[in-house]
Structure formats: structure tokens, C-alpha cells
Amino acid sequence: MSSVDVQDFIQQNRAVANQVETFRGYWESEKHWEARREFILRNMNDFKEEQLDHLLSLSMVWANNVFMGCRYSTELLERVREMAEGIVVEDAPVFKTRDEIMKSQQGR
């Protein structure tokens, strides 16, 4: 689902789009929200209504990993990356661990 596809979906499914808009956190930038909204829309059909909180949690895990470099278990990251496959985030930050920074410093 590209950003054009997301916009088309939103235009054709106003009720779903309006529901999804209520999930936006006040702290989320437009860039952050657009990516997380796409994650939610791509995966909504795979979750029953009573599992919606679980989907929203997974969307936050994915967004926190992409935008803030938060780390989670390997299993969880693999799952959300699979769910987010094809979502393009332009100019996403690149994070390095302390060990990666120290290793690059030792090579100087």
C-alpha cells in the first residue's frame, strides 16, 4: 500500500478512516502518524475488533523502533517488520548502539 493507495482507501472508506484517525497520539508528527496509520490500515483486517488494542500496540512498537530507535525482543521486531513490509519511511533516522560506536572509534 503506497501513500497514494492509503489516500484512496481513506477516501473510499470514510468510517474506517475516521475510526483510525482517533488512534493518533497528540505527540505524533505528520510523518510519524502517516507511517503508523499505514501500518494500522494494512493490518486491520487481520485482527478482530476485540484485538484492536493489540494491533495498536504493535503499531507503536514498530513506530518507536523506526523513529526513536527503541529496541525490543528479536521475535517482536521480526513480527512488526513483517507486518510493515513495504511501508516506506523517507529520511528515517539511523541509530547505532554504544558498542557499534565504540567499535568504529577503535578503528581510528
PyMOL commands that place a pseudoatom at each C-alpha (Angstrom):
pseudoatom trace, name=CA, resn=MET, resi=1, chain=A, elem=C, hetatm=0, pos=[0.000, 0.000, 0.000]
pseudoatom trace, name=CA, resn=SER, resi=2, chain=A, elem=C, hetatm=0, pos=[1.688, 3.202, -1.147]
pseudoatom trace, name=CA, resn=SER, resi=3, chain=A, elem=C, hetatm=0, pos=[0.800, 6.651, 0.165]
pseudoatom trace, name=CA, resn=VAL, resi=4, chain=A, elem=C, hetatm=0, pos=[-1.476, 7.076, -2.883]
pseudoatom trace, name=CA, resn=ASP, resi=5, chain=A, elem=C, hetatm=0, pos=[-3.177, 3.760, -2.050]
pseudoatom trace, name=CA, resn=VAL, resi=6, chain=A, elem=C, hetatm=0, pos=[-3.636, 4.890, 1.552]
pseudoatom trace, name=CA, resn=GLN, resi=7, chain=A, elem=C, hetatm=0, pos=[-5.253, 8.125, 0.404]
pseudoatom trace, name=CA, resn=ASP, resi=8, chain=A, elem=C, hetatm=0, pos=[-7.535, 6.227, -1.993]
pseudoatom trace, name=CA, resn=PHE, resi=9, chain=A, elem=C, hetatm=0, pos=[-8.517, 3.808, 0.769]
pseudoatom trace, name=CA, resn=ILE, resi=10, chain=A, elem=C, hetatm=0, pos=[-9.287, 6.695, 3.126]
pseudoatom trace, name=CA, resn=GLN, resi=11, chain=A, elem=C, hetatm=0, pos=[-11.463, 8.398, 0.510]
pseudoatom trace, name=CA, resn=GLN, resi=12, chain=A, elem=C, hetatm=0, pos=[-13.402, 5.201, -0.161]
pseudoatom trace, name=CA, resn=ASN, resi=13, chain=A, elem=C, hetatm=0, pos=[-13.754, 4.112, 3.469]
pseudoatom trace, name=CA, resn=ARG, resi=14, chain=A, elem=C, hetatm=0, pos=[-14.545, 7.230, 5.474]
pseudoatom trace, name=CA, resn=ALA, resi=15, chain=A, elem=C, hetatm=0, pos=[-15.946, 5.378, 8.508]
pseudoatom trace, name=CA, resn=VAL, resi=16, chain=A, elem=C, hetatm=0, pos=[-12.812, 3.263, 8.891]
pseudoatom trace, name=CA, resn=ALA, resi=17, chain=A, elem=C, hetatm=0, pos=[-10.606, 6.289, 8.206]
pseudoatom trace, name=CA, resn=ASN, resi=18, chain=A, elem=C, hetatm=0, pos=[-12.417, 8.325, 10.862]
pseudoatom trace, name=CA, resn=GLN, resi=19, chain=A, elem=C, hetatm=0, pos=[-12.012, 5.499, 13.381]
pseudoatom trace, name=CA, resn=VAL, resi=20, chain=A, elem=C, hetatm=0, pos=[-8.295, 5.167, 12.624]
pseudoatom trace, name=CA, resn=GLU, resi=21, chain=A, elem=C, hetatm=0, pos=[-7.786, 8.938, 12.999]
pseudoatom trace, name=CA, resn=THR, resi=22, chain=A, elem=C, hetatm=0, pos=[-8.898, 8.640, 16.627]
pseudoatom trace, name=CA, resn=PHE, resi=23, chain=A, elem=C, hetatm=0, pos=[-5.819, 6.479, 17.282]
pseudoatom trace, name=CA, resn=ARG, resi=24, chain=A, elem=C, hetatm=0, pos=[-3.374, 9.305, 16.561]
pseudoatom trace, name=CA, resn=GLY, resi=25, chain=A, elem=C, hetatm=0, pos=[-1.395, 10.464, 19.568]
pseudoatom trace, name=CA, resn=TYR, resi=26, chain=A, elem=C, hetatm=0, pos=[-1.167, 14.226, 20.077]
pseudoatom trace, name=CA, resn=TRP, resi=27, chain=A, elem=C, hetatm=0, pos=[2.648, 13.891, 20.149]
pseudoatom trace, name=CA, resn=GLU, resi=28, chain=A, elem=C, hetatm=0, pos=[2.884, 12.288, 16.706]
pseudoatom trace, name=CA, resn=SER, resi=29, chain=A, elem=C, hetatm=0, pos=[4.246, 14.387, 13.874]
pseudoatom trace, name=CA, resn=GLU, resi=30, chain=A, elem=C, hetatm=0, pos=[2.549, 14.162, 10.498]
pseudoatom trace, name=CA, resn=LYS, resi=31, chain=A, elem=C, hetatm=0, pos=[5.374, 11.961, 9.189]
pseudoatom trace, name=CA, resn=HIS, resi=32, chain=A, elem=C, hetatm=0, pos=[5.179, 9.653, 12.194]
pseudoatom trace, name=CA, resn=TRP, resi=33, chain=A, elem=C, hetatm=0, pos=[1.383, 9.420, 12.051]
pseudoatom trace, name=CA, resn=GLU, resi=34, chain=A, elem=C, hetatm=0, pos=[1.215, 8.782, 8.300]
pseudoatom trace, name=CA, resn=ALA, resi=35, chain=A, elem=C, hetatm=0, pos=[3.560, 5.799, 8.644]
pseudoatom trace, name=CA, resn=ARG, resi=36, chain=A, elem=C, hetatm=0, pos=[1.783, 4.393, 11.707]
pseudoatom trace, name=CA, resn=ARG, resi=37, chain=A, elem=C, hetatm=0, pos=[-1.636, 4.940, 10.112]
pseudoatom trace, name=CA, resn=GLU, resi=38, chain=A, elem=C, hetatm=0, pos=[-0.483, 2.962, 7.078]
pseudoatom trace, name=CA, resn=PHE, resi=39, chain=A, elem=C, hetatm=0, pos=[0.709, 0.173, 9.399]
pseudoatom trace, name=CA, resn=ILE, resi=40, chain=A, elem=C, hetatm=0, pos=[-2.705, 0.084, 11.093]
pseudoatom trace, name=CA, resn=LEU, resi=41, chain=A, elem=C, hetatm=0, pos=[-4.672, 0.180, 7.838]
pseudoatom trace, name=CA, resn=ARG, resi=42, chain=A, elem=C, hetatm=0, pos=[-2.573, -2.584, 6.267]
pseudoatom trace, name=CA, resn=ASN, resi=43, chain=A, elem=C, hetatm=0, pos=[-3.139, -4.907, 9.209]
pseudoatom trace, name=CA, resn=MET, resi=44, chain=A, elem=C, hetatm=0, pos=[-6.666, -4.092, 10.439]
pseudoatom trace, name=CA, resn=ASN, resi=45, chain=A, elem=C, hetatm=0, pos=[-8.292, -6.979, 8.598]
pseudoatom trace, name=CA, resn=ASP, resi=46, chain=A, elem=C, hetatm=0, pos=[-6.005, -9.466, 10.345]
pseudoatom trace, name=CA, resn=PHE, resi=47, chain=A, elem=C, hetatm=0, pos=[-7.332, -8.519, 13.796]
pseudoatom trace, name=CA, resn=LYS, resi=48, chain=A, elem=C, hetatm=0, pos=[-10.791, -8.910, 15.268]
pseudoatom trace, name=CA, resn=GLU, resi=49, chain=A, elem=C, hetatm=0, pos=[-12.374, -5.856, 16.864]
pseudoatom trace, name=CA, resn=GLU, resi=50, chain=A, elem=C, hetatm=0, pos=[-11.568, -7.103, 20.367]
pseudoatom trace, name=CA, resn=GLN, resi=51, chain=A, elem=C, hetatm=0, pos=[-7.898, -7.427, 19.300]
pseudoatom trace, name=CA, resn=LEU, resi=52, chain=A, elem=C, hetatm=0, pos=[-7.642, -3.832, 18.121]
pseudoatom trace, name=CA, resn=ASP, resi=53, chain=A, elem=C, hetatm=0, pos=[-5.622, -2.772, 21.183]
pseudoatom trace, name=CA, resn=HIS, resi=54, chain=A, elem=C, hetatm=0, pos=[-3.068, -5.430, 20.294]
pseudoatom trace, name=CA, resn=LEU, resi=55, chain=A, elem=C, hetatm=0, pos=[-2.757, -4.043, 16.752]
pseudoatom trace, name=CA, resn=LEU, resi=56, chain=A, elem=C, hetatm=0, pos=[-2.345, -0.517, 18.116]
pseudoatom trace, name=CA, resn=SER, resi=57, chain=A, elem=C, hetatm=0, pos=[0.360, -1.743, 20.487]
pseudoatom trace, name=CA, resn=LEU, resi=58, chain=A, elem=C, hetatm=0, pos=[2.202, -3.421, 17.629]
pseudoatom trace, name=CA, resn=SER, resi=59, chain=A, elem=C, hetatm=0, pos=[1.928, -0.232, 15.572]
pseudoatom trace, name=CA, resn=MET, resi=60, chain=A, elem=C, hetatm=0, pos=[3.539, 1.710, 18.425]
pseudoatom trace, name=CA, resn=VAL, resi=61, chain=A, elem=C, hetatm=0, pos=[6.324, -0.870, 18.756]
pseudoatom trace, name=CA, resn=TRP, resi=62, chain=A, elem=C, hetatm=0, pos=[7.063, -0.538, 15.039]
pseudoatom trace, name=CA, resn=ALA, resi=63, chain=A, elem=C, hetatm=0, pos=[6.913, 3.271, 15.076]
pseudoatom trace, name=CA, resn=ASN, resi=64, chain=A, elem=C, hetatm=0, pos=[9.052, 3.520, 18.232]
pseudoatom trace, name=CA, resn=ASN, resi=65, chain=A, elem=C, hetatm=0, pos=[11.668, 1.268, 16.656]
pseudoatom trace, name=CA, resn=VAL, resi=66, chain=A, elem=C, hetatm=0, pos=[11.725, 3.182, 13.362]
pseudoatom trace, name=CA, resn=PHE, resi=67, chain=A, elem=C, hetatm=0, pos=[11.523, 6.744, 14.669]
pseudoatom trace, name=CA, resn=MET, resi=68, chain=A, elem=C, hetatm=0, pos=[13.181, 6.542, 18.085]
pseudoatom trace, name=CA, resn=GLY, resi=69, chain=A, elem=C, hetatm=0, pos=[15.429, 3.501, 17.878]
pseudoatom trace, name=CA, resn=CYS, resi=70, chain=A, elem=C, hetatm=0, pos=[13.692, 1.646, 20.706]
pseudoatom trace, name=CA, resn=ARG, resi=71, chain=A, elem=C, hetatm=0, pos=[14.735, -1.979, 20.968]
pseudoatom trace, name=CA, resn=TYR, resi=72, chain=A, elem=C, hetatm=0, pos=[12.524, -4.950, 21.623]
pseudoatom trace, name=CA, resn=SER, resi=73, chain=A, elem=C, hetatm=0, pos=[12.882, -8.720, 21.535]
pseudoatom trace, name=CA, resn=THR, resi=74, chain=A, elem=C, hetatm=0, pos=[14.018, -10.237, 18.247]
pseudoatom trace, name=CA, resn=GLU, resi=75, chain=A, elem=C, hetatm=0, pos=[10.712, -12.116, 17.888]
pseudoatom trace, name=CA, resn=LEU, resi=76, chain=A, elem=C, hetatm=0, pos=[8.641, -8.976, 18.319]
pseudoatom trace, name=CA, resn=LEU, resi=77, chain=A, elem=C, hetatm=0, pos=[10.762, -6.907, 15.934]
pseudoatom trace, name=CA, resn=GLU, resi=78, chain=A, elem=C, hetatm=0, pos=[10.594, -9.630, 13.295]
pseudoatom trace, name=CA, resn=ARG, resi=79, chain=A, elem=C, hetatm=0, pos=[6.812, -9.714, 13.600]
pseudoatom trace, name=CA, resn=VAL, resi=80, chain=A, elem=C, hetatm=0, pos=[6.270, -5.968, 13.286]
pseudoatom trace, name=CA, resn=ARG, resi=81, chain=A, elem=C, hetatm=0, pos=[8.810, -5.670, 10.456]
pseudoatom trace, name=CA, resn=GLU, resi=82, chain=A, elem=C, hetatm=0, pos=[6.945, -8.378, 8.592]
pseudoatom trace, name=CA, resn=MET, resi=83, chain=A, elem=C, hetatm=0, pos=[3.661, -6.557, 9.212]
pseudoatom trace, name=CA, resn=ALA, resi=84, chain=A, elem=C, hetatm=0, pos=[5.218, -3.303, 7.964]
pseudoatom trace, name=CA, resn=GLU, resi=85, chain=A, elem=C, hetatm=0, pos=[6.803, -4.790, 4.861]
pseudoatom trace, name=CA, resn=GLY, resi=86, chain=A, elem=C, hetatm=0, pos=[6.532, -2.296, 2.011]
pseudoatom trace, name=CA, resn=ILE, resi=87, chain=A, elem=C, hetatm=0, pos=[5.915, 0.778, 4.161]
pseudoatom trace, name=CA, resn=VAL, resi=88, chain=A, elem=C, hetatm=0, pos=[8.409, 3.404, 3.056]
pseudoatom trace, name=CA, resn=VAL, resi=89, chain=A, elem=C, hetatm=0, pos=[9.586, 5.931, 5.632]
pseudoatom trace, name=CA, resn=GLU, resi=90, chain=A, elem=C, hetatm=0, pos=[11.680, 8.593, 3.959]
pseudoatom trace, name=CA, resn=ASP, resi=91, chain=A, elem=C, hetatm=0, pos=[14.585, 10.032, 5.915]
pseudoatom trace, name=CA, resn=ALA, resi=92, chain=A, elem=C, hetatm=0, pos=[14.129, 7.611, 8.793]
pseudoatom trace, name=CA, resn=PRO, resi=93, chain=A, elem=C, hetatm=0, pos=[16.751, 8.158, 11.492]
pseudoatom trace, name=CA, resn=VAL, resi=94, chain=A, elem=C, hetatm=0, pos=[19.634, 5.707, 11.756]
pseudoatom trace, name=CA, resn=PHE, resi=95, chain=A, elem=C, hetatm=0, pos=[20.542, 4.539, 15.242]
pseudoatom trace, name=CA, resn=LYS, resi=96, chain=A, elem=C, hetatm=0, pos=[23.734, 2.909, 16.470]
pseudoatom trace, name=CA, resn=THR, resi=97, chain=A, elem=C, hetatm=0, pos=[24.310, 1.056, 19.688]
pseudoatom trace, name=CA, resn=ARG, resi=98, chain=A, elem=C, hetatm=0, pos=[27.027, 2.086, 22.106]
pseudoatom trace, name=CA, resn=ASP, resi=99, chain=A, elem=C, hetatm=0, pos=[29.011, -0.990, 21.067]
pseudoatom trace, name=CA, resn=GLU, resi=100, chain=A, elem=C, hetatm=0, pos=[28.805, -0.022, 17.385]
pseudoatom trace, name=CA, resn=ILE, resi=101, chain=A, elem=C, hetatm=0, pos=[30.019, 3.495, 18.159]
pseudoatom trace, name=CA, resn=MET, resi=102, chain=A, elem=C, hetatm=0, pos=[32.883, 2.209, 20.327]
pseudoatom trace, name=CA, resn=LYS, resi=103, chain=A, elem=C, hetatm=0, pos=[33.938, -0.272, 17.642]
pseudoatom trace, name=CA, resn=SER, resi=104, chain=A, elem=C, hetatm=0, pos=[34.068, 2.454, 14.998]
pseudoatom trace, name=CA, resn=GLN, resi=105, chain=A, elem=C, hetatm=0, pos=[36.102, 4.688, 17.372]
pseudoatom trace, name=CA, resn=GLN, resi=106, chain=A, elem=C, hetatm=0, pos=[38.664, 1.955, 17.973]
pseudoatom trace, name=CA, resn=GLY, resi=107, chain=A, elem=C, hetatm=0, pos=[39.368, 1.714, 14.258]
pseudoatom trace, name=CA, resn=ARG, resi=108, chain=A, elem=C, hetatm=0, pos=[40.644, 5.290, 14.116]
for i in range(1, 108): cmd.bond("trace and resi %d" % i, "trace and resi %d" % (i + 1))
show_as sticks, trace
zoom trace
